[in-house]
Amino acid sequence: MPKRLLFSLLPFSLLTWVLLLLSALSHSGAEPWLGNWPQWTTQLTQAAFVLSVFLYYRYQPSPLQGQAFVKLLRRLLLGPGLLALACVGLHLLERQAKDEPIFSGNSLFFTCIYTLNLGLFVIFLARTNYAWRALVLFRSSARLQREWTLFEMMLGATLLFRLVGVNPPDYIGIPIVVLLGLYGIYLSGHQKWVAYLSQRDKWNAVLLQAGLLFGVLVFVQYFRVTQVDPQLIAPKPQYAFLLLTAFFSAFYALMGLLVTFFNMPIADIIEQRRNEILRLQRLTQIIQRGQTSAEVYNILLESAVQTVQAEAAWLDLDPGHAGIDAAEATYYYNLAPNQVNVLRELLKGHELPEGEFITNDLNLRPGFAGMPQAFRSLLQLPLRGLHYNYGMLHLLKAEPHTFDREDLSILQTFTSQAVLSIENLELVHTSLENQRTQEELKIASQVQDSLIPKNLPTDNWFEISSHSLAAKEVGGDFYDFLHLPGRRLAVIIGDVSGKGVTAAFHMAQMKGIFHSLMQENPLAKNERDKFPVPSRFMTQANTALAHCLEKSCFITSSLYIIDYEQGGFVFARAGHCHTLYYHALREEVFYFESTGLGLGIIRNDTYEKHIKNQFYDYSPGDVMVIYTDGIVEARGEGGAEYGEDRLKLRLEETYFQNAEEIKSFILRDLNAFTHGFPIHDDQTLLVIKFKSAQPPQ
């Protein structure tokens, strides 16, 4: 709708409300000079007022910006919600005035208040209904949007017919309303936005939605009371319209409230598991940057405690193999050395059978029987390398039966990565002293260099600029491109854990898997029937890598499928850094907060549950910044990290430039930040900008 026509709806709404007021006053007999207007004028002016208000809010920009769901609900409660309070205030004023002689029997006063409340109620309904619409259609398919438009038209027609007194017989009218209600239940069940809320935000959303539902009920109660007020003369269709409209508004509010509330127990478990996985991934990234054995062991103990929420822990190491001094052979968490000595003596001579790591109740374990214990559950996990046993990790909880196999599985991957880091530190030290290893690294560097694309894809739809820098002779970062049928481009980026020849070898494997799987089944579709499915690629790649990756190795990666014909893209994130994005229409820079687990961490069929697709429609002028953790975790003065926030600020300053200029500006700022400090991790940066002038379809 043109802006000029949209803004003309405001004075038209005001005009129709004034005419509605005058028509209502004429029927009340309060002003004889108004005469007695025909009954249809009240219904016509009210219909015109309702239609203009709803059209005005219908064609406003979406009230939902990004994923600010709680902010939207808060605005509704502080805006339209306050209208409900105003309605209560006016109603109380009306009730109080009835007892005053000056107002007793004064239909003018009561009719004005009633008509004012009617106007407030219509504004309230329009704003809340289109807020519910924005939430229901969040991340929706084109089909759902069409279904909502059809429902909106059917509901609007039903309400307006009811308003002007066109009432079909009950055997037709009642089934229509029932079918509309069932259709509304089906549409309102689409509440994808709830899954994007944190646990705290879900409680805020429940309280805000309950407040909005209360506001709707306040209006409903008011019109129920005034319906039988002898001082108000209003047509019966008006009451039917108001109550039916309020019913549907309250219905949407109740559906959103119930979906949010009953999602909480499941969301709590999902969020707990998600935090465990995120802590694990964060830990493995930190471990890769560990410069000393002591630093790695400290990180191992602290993060393992956080992952399984242990209440106490200690780490026993073998100084001969762990690469540390004897004085640093034990690390403690929430335990004193004398407590550890007592527990160590009780465990001596009562080792668990091979392959067993969990003691569900220490009171039943030999050596502990008959002695009161502050801790009842124990998890013992050895730190085993290829040639040595580096030590033993002990985690304790006060309650029995509180460790499970899933905790053990995550921690085994965790300890394996720590051991790999220790062994890599030793290998790097040895390789610097061994000329033959230097030659191998040189060859691996050449292999790696050959894997990085030299010629970037060019097209009239987009422009790409790239940067790649290895921290040492051989790095573990990689990226690649592949043109697909139907005006599509596949873009992949990844980071192999570990460094050296092994990392270069796994890079070559990943490149081969990428080209093989994408070309083998390039027409695989997702539920929107638009793109190849990145999550399926990640699942197949995880299966393929499970046969060739060492147990302690994994790969983080993100795959993007850009479809120029449809004007959108879909991507899946396997534990990689979040994508930074500038949306030209909204003039907003944000990160895609998607979830996903790195390749090789879980090597069975359950991996598929840990990887999801995310869809997004791009606009001309949008910018996508893809990178590895060597960019945001680059260290400057005092050990401070460059960080995601600083990278976001740089894009906010340069989004209007071309891809090469954006990349160069970010790198200049990164070099200034890390000036004089060596890089600790490989750095890869891709900038993709969708051209402002897109070719015709």
N, C-alpha and C positions, 0 to 999 in steps of 0.2 A: 504494500500500500504506500503511495507517495506521502512524503512527510507533510506536505501542505494539507492533504486530505486528512491525515492522521491527527494533526493539531486542530483541524476544524471540528473534530468530534468533541473536544472539550467544551467550547461554547454551546454546541448543539445539545450536549448532555445537560448543561446548566439550564438552557432554555426549556427543554422538555420537562425537567424537574419542576421549574416554576409553573409551567402549564399544568402539570400534575397536581401541584399544590392548589392552584386556583380551581381546578375541576373538583378536587376533594372538598374545598371550602364551599363551593356552590351546592354540593350535595348535603353538606352539614347544615345549611341554612344560616350560617353565622354571618354571612355578608349578603343582604338582600339585593344589593346592587349588582352582584354577580349573576343573578338569575339562577335558573336551574338548568345546568348544562346536561346534554344527553349522557346517558350512562356509558356509551361507548367511548366518550372522550377520555374518561379516566383510564380505561383499559388501553386505549391507543397511545396516550401520552406515556403511560407507564411502560408499555412495550417498547416505544421508541427510546425512552431513557435507558432501559435495561440493555437493549441492543447496542446503543451507542457506547455505553460504558464497557460492555464486554468486547466490542470490536476494538476499542481503544487499547485495552490491555492485551487483546489477542495479537495485535501487530506491533507491540512494543518489543525491543530486543529481549532475548531470553533473560529472565531474572537470575538464572544460574550461571555464574562465572567460574569456569574451570571445575574444580571439585570443592567449592566453598559451600557445601551442603548446610552445615550448621549456621553459617553466616546468613544464608538465605532464610532459614527458618527463624533465626533471631530477628531479621528485618521484618518478617511477616508478623511476628508477635508484637514487636514494638511499633509497627505501623497499623495494619488492619486489626491486629489484636486490641490495640487501644481504642479502635472504633467500637468494639464490643463493650468496653468500659464506659465509653461515652453514651452508648445505648442504655446501659444500666443507670447512669447518672440522670439521663433525661427521663427515664421511666420512673425513677424515685422522685424526681422533681414533679412529674405528672401526678403521682400518687399523693404526694404531699399537698399539692395545690388543690386537689379535689375537696380537701377539708376546709379550704379557705373560702369565705363567702364571695370574695371578689371573683374567684374562678369557678365557683360552683355552677354547673350547667353551661359553662362557656365552651361551646364546641370549637370555636376558633382556636383557642390555645391548644386543646388536645389534638385537633386535626393537624396543626402545624408540627407538633412534636412527633406525631405518628408519621407524617410524610418525611420529616427530617430523618427519623430512624430508618424509614424505608430506603432512603438514598444512601445512608451509611451502610446498610446491610448489602445493597447491590454492589457498592464499591468493595466491601469486604469479600463478597463472594467472587468477584472478578479477579481480585489480586491473589486470593488463596487458590482458586481453581487453576489459574495459569502457573502458579508456583508448583502445584501438584503435577500439572502437565509437564513442566520442565524436569521434575524428578522422575516421573514415570518413563519419560522418553530419553533419559540419560543413557548414552551408549546403546541406543535402540537401533533396530534394523529399519530399513525403509518400509518394510511391510507393516511393522508396528506403528510407525508414524501415519501411514495411510489408514490403518484401522482406527487410530485415535481420532483422525480428522472425520472419518465416517461417524464415529460415536458422538463426536462433538456436534455434528450437524443434526443427527437424529435427536439428541437430547435437547438441543436448542429449539428445534421445531416442535417437539413435544411440549416444552415449557411455554413457548410463545402461544401455541394453540390453546393451552390450558389458560393462559393469561387473558386471551381475548374471548374466552368462553366457549371455544369449540371443543366440546367433550364428547368423544365417541361413546357408544354404549359400553357398559361394564364388561361384557363378554369380549370386547375388542380392546378397550382401554387398559384393563387390568393386565392382560397378557403382554401388552406392549411395555408397560412399566416394569413388569417382572423380567422380560427379556433384556430391557435396558440395564436393569440391575445386575443380571447375570453377566452381561457383556462388560459392565463396569468392573465386576469382580475379576474377570479374566484380565482386563487391561491393568487394573490396579495391582495385580500380582507381580507385575514387572517392576521390581524395586532394586535394580542392580546397584544403585548408589549406596545402599546400606553396606554392601561388602567393602566399600572403600573407606569406611569410617573406622577410626581406632576405637578401642573399648571406651575410652573417656568420651569421645565424640558421640558414641551411641547413646550413652546416658543423657548427654545434653540434648540429643535429637529426640529422645523419648519425652523428656520434660517439656521441650518446646512444642512438640506435636500435641501433647496432652493439653497445653495451654491454648493452642489454636482450636482444638476440638471443644474445649470449654467455651471459647468465644463463639463458635457456631451454635452451641446449645443455648447460650445466653440469648442470642437473637431468636432462636426457635421458641424459647419460653416466652419471650416478649410478645411475639405475634400470636401465640396460643392464647395468652391472657387478653390481648386487645381484640381478639376475634369476637368475643362475646361482650365487649364494652358497649353499652347502649348509646354512649355519647359519640361513637365513631360510626360513620356510615361509609362503608367500603364494599365494593362488589365481591361476591363470593369467589369468583375466579382468581381474584387477587390473593386471597388466603391460600387457595390451592397451589398457585404458582410459587408463593413464598415458601410454603412448607415443603413442596417437592424439591425445589432448588436447594433448600437448606439440607434436605435429606441426602442428596448426592454429594454436597460439599462435606458434610459430616462423615459420609461413607468413605470418601477418599482419605480424610484425616485419620479415621479409625484404621483403615487398611495399612497406611504408612506406619502408624503407631504399632500395630500388631506385628508387622513384618520386622520392624526394627527391634521390638522387644523380644520376640521369639528367636531372632537371629543371634541374640547375645550369648547363650551358652555355647553354640557352635563357634561363633566368632572368637570367643575366649580361647578355645582350644586351638583354632587356626592361628590366632595371633601368637599364642605361646609357641607353637611349632615354628611359625615364621620367624620369631625372634631368635629361636635356637639356631635356625639355619643361617640367619643373618650374622649372628655372633660367630658362627663357625667360619663363614666366608670372610668376615672381617679379620678374624684371627689368622686365617691362612695367608691373607694379604699382608698382614703385619709381620708374620713369621718370615715371609720371603725377604723382607727388608732387614731382618735381624743381622747385626754386624758382629755379635759375639755369642758364644754358646750360652753364657749366663743370661743374656737378654732373651734368648729364645726360651729358656726354661722358665724364666719369670712369666713371660707371656703365656706359656703353656699352662702353668698352674692357675693363674688368675682367670683365664678365659674358660678353662675346663670347669672351674667352680661356678662361673656365671652360667655356663651352658646347661648344667644339670641342677643348678641351684643347691649345691652342696653347702652344708653348714660348717664343715671343717675339712682340711686336706693337708697332705704333705707329700713331697716328692723326694724319694731316695735315689741317688745317682751313683754310678760307679766312676770314681775319678779317673781310673785308668783308661776308660773308653769315652767318657762323656765330654772330654775336652775342657775340664774345669779343675780348679784347685780342690784339695781335700777339704779345706775350710768351707767351701761352697757346695758340698756334696748333698746337703739337705735344704729344701725350701719348705716353709711353713705357711699355713693359712688358718687363722683362728685356733691355733694350737701352740702350746709352749713346748720347748725341747724335751722337758722331762715327761710330759704327757706322751709325746711321740715315742720316747724310749720305752715307756711302759707298754704301749700298744705293740711296738716292734718285738719286744720280748714275748708277749702273749702269742703273737703270730708265728714266732720261730718254731719250726718243727711241726707246724700244722698247716702246711701249704695246701692250696686247693688243687684238685686234679687238673691235668692238662686240658685246656679249653674252657675251664670254668673261671669266671672273673668276679661274680657277684655273690656276696653273702647276705641273704635276706634278713637274718636275725643272728647277731653276734652271740646272743645268750645261748644259742644252740650249737655254736662252733666249738670244737675241741680246743681247750686252753682258756676259754672264756666262761665256761659253765660254772654257775654258782656265784658269779661275781657281778655286782650291779654295774651297768654300763651307761655312760652318758650318751653313747651313740649305738644304734642297733643295726643300721644298714652300712655295708662296706662294699666299695667297688675297687678292685685292684687291677691295674692295667699296666702291663710291661711295655717299656719303650724298646722295641726290638728293631735293629737294623739288619742289613744284609749279612753282616759278619759279627756284630756284637750285640749284647744286651746292655743298653745304656742306663737302665734303672727301672724303677717301679713307681707308678702314680697311685696314691691312695686317696679316695674320696669318701666322706662320711656324712650320714644323716641321722638325726635323732630317732626318727620313727622307723619301724621295721617295714620291709617290703616296699621300699620307695624308689629303688632303681629298677629299670626295665631294660629289655633288649634293645630298644630304640636308643636309649641313652648310651648303651655300650657301643652300638654301631657308629653313632656320631663321634664318640670319643676315640674310637679306633682310627677313624680317618684323621682325626685331629692329631693324635700322637704320632701317626705315621708321617704326617706332614712336618711335625716338629723334628722327628728323626731325620727326615729327608733334608731339612734345613741344616741340621748339624753336619750331616755327611757332605752336603754341598759346600759348607764352609771349609771343611777339611780338603775337599777335592779342589776347590779354587786355590787354596794355599799351595797344594801340591802341584797343580797345573802351572802356576807361575814359575815354579822351579824346574819344570820338565819341558825341555825343548820340543820333544815329540808331541806332547799335549798341546803346546802352542801351535804347532803345525795343524793339528786336528781342529783346533779352534778357528784357525784361519780358513780351513776348508769349510767348516760349518758356517762361518760367517758368509762365505761366498755362496753357499747353498741357500742360506737365509735371504741374502740379498736378491738372489734369483727368484725367490718366491714372492717378493713384494712387487705388485704391479707398477711398471714404469709408465705406461700409457693409461691415463685415467679416462673413463668413458666420457664421451662428449655427446650432447644432445641439445635440441632446442628447448627442452622442458626444464633443464636444471644445469647447474654448474657445480663442480666438485674441486676441492683443494685438499691435499693430504700432506702429512708430516710424520716421519718415523725416525726414531733415534734410539739405539740400543745403549743400555747402561754399561755393558761390558762388551767383550769381543763378539759374543753371541747372545741375542736376546730371545725372549719368548713371545713377543707381540706379533700379530699378523693381521692382515686385512685383504680383501679381494672383492671383485665385482664380477657379475655374470648377467648378460642380457638374456631375458626369457621371452618366449613368444607372447604376443598380444600387448606390446608396449609396456613391458615390465622390466625392472632392473632389480637384481638381488645384490645386496650389500652385506658383507659379513665382516666382523671384527672379533678378535679374540686375544687371549693372554694365556700362555701355557705356564703352569707352575714349574718352578725350577729354572735353571739356566743351562748354558753350554750346549754340547753336541746333542744331548737328549732332547732339549727343547726345540732345537732346529729340526730334529728328526720328526718330532710330533707335529711341528708346524707343517711339514711336508705331508704328513698323514692327513691332517685336517683339511689342507687345500684339496687333496685328492678326494676326500669324502664329500666336500662341498660340491665340487664339480660333478662327481658321480651321482650323488643323490638328486641334485637339482635337475640334471639332464635326464636322469633315468625316469623321473615322474614329474615332469614340469607342469602337468595340468591338474595336479591334486588340488582340491578345493576345500574351503572352509564353509561354515554354515551360512555365510553371506554370499556364497557362490561367486566370489570375486577374485580371491588370491590363492596362490599355493600356501600351504599351511606351514609356517616356520616351526611351530611346536612339534609337528610330525617330523620335520627334519632333525630337530634337536634330539628327539627320542631315538630315531634311527642312528644318528651320529653317536649317541651315548652307547647304544648296543654295539656298534662297530668298534668304538674306542675301548670298550671293556675288554676286548681280546688282545689289545696291543699296549695299553697304558700300564705302567707299573702301578701297583696297588696304592702307592703313596702319591701318585700324580693325578692331576685333574686339569681341566681347561675351562676357563670362563669365556663366554662368547655371546654375541647378539647378532641376530639375523633379521634383516629388513627386506621386505618385498614391496617395492614402490610401483604402483599401477597408475600410469599417467592418463590412461583412457578414463578411469573411474575417478581420478583426482584424489587418491588416498594411498595409504600404506598400512601394512600389518607387520608386526614384529614380535619376536619372542626373545626373552632375556634369560640366558643360562648363567646366572651368577655374575654377570658383567656389570660395569659401571652404568649408572642411570643415564638415559639420553637427555641432553639439554635441548630445548626447543623454543623457538620464537614463533608465535602465532600472529601473522600480520593483521588480520581483521580485528582481533581483540587487543593488539599491541601489548602482548603479554609474554614474558619469558618465564619458563617453568621447566621442571624435571618430570619425566614420566616415571612415576613411582611404581613400576611393575615388579613382580616377583619372579623367581626362577632359581633353580639350583644348578651349580656348575656341572659340566660333563665329567663323568668318571667318579663322582663322589658316591653316588648310589648306582650299583651295577646290576640291577635286576628290573623286572617289569614295573615296579612301583615308581620308577623315575618319571613316568608319564604324568603322574599326579602333581609333580613339582614344577611343571613348565606350562605356561599359559600364553595364548595369543592376545595381543592388544591392537585394536584397530584405531585409525585416526584419518580424518579427511584433511588434506592440506589445502592451503590457499596460496595463490601467487604471492611471492615475497616471503614465504615462510623459510625459516632457517633451522637446520638440524645439525647439532654438534655432537659427534661420536668420538669417544676417546678411551684410553686405558688408564688404569689407576696411577701410572707414572706421572700423569699430568696433575691431577688434583692432590696427589700425595707427595709432590716434590717439596723438598724442605728448604727453607731459607734461614734467616738469622734466628738464633735461639731454638732451632728445631721446629719452628712453626711450619704447618703445611699450607700449600697454596689454596686448597679447599674448593668445594663446589660453589660456595657463595661468591668467591672472588671470580671464578670462571663465569658464573651467571651475570655478574656485573659487567664483565668485559663484553658479553654478547649484547647486553642492554645498550652499550655504548656504540656498537658497530653493526647492528642488524641491517642497517640500510645500505651497507657497503657490499661489494661482491665477495664471493667465497674466499678468493685468494687474499683480499685485504683483511677480512675477518680473521683468517688463520694467522696471518703475519702479525696482526695487532695482538692476538692472544699470546703468540710465541715471544714477542718482544716483552710483554708484561711478565711472562713466566721467566724469561732469562734475567730480567731485572730483579725479580723476586729471589731467584736462586743464585744471584751473581756471586762467584767465588766459592760456591758449595758444589761438590760433586753430585751427580744424579745417582740415586740408589736403585731406580727401577726404570725399565724401558718406557719410552714415551711415544705414543701414537695418537694422532689427532686428525680427524676427518671433518670437513665442513661441507655440507650439502645445502645449496640454496635453490629453491624453486623460483624460476625466473618470474618477474612481475608480469611479463607478457607471455602467457602460455599459448602454444600453437593451437589453431582450431582443431576440433575433434574430427 
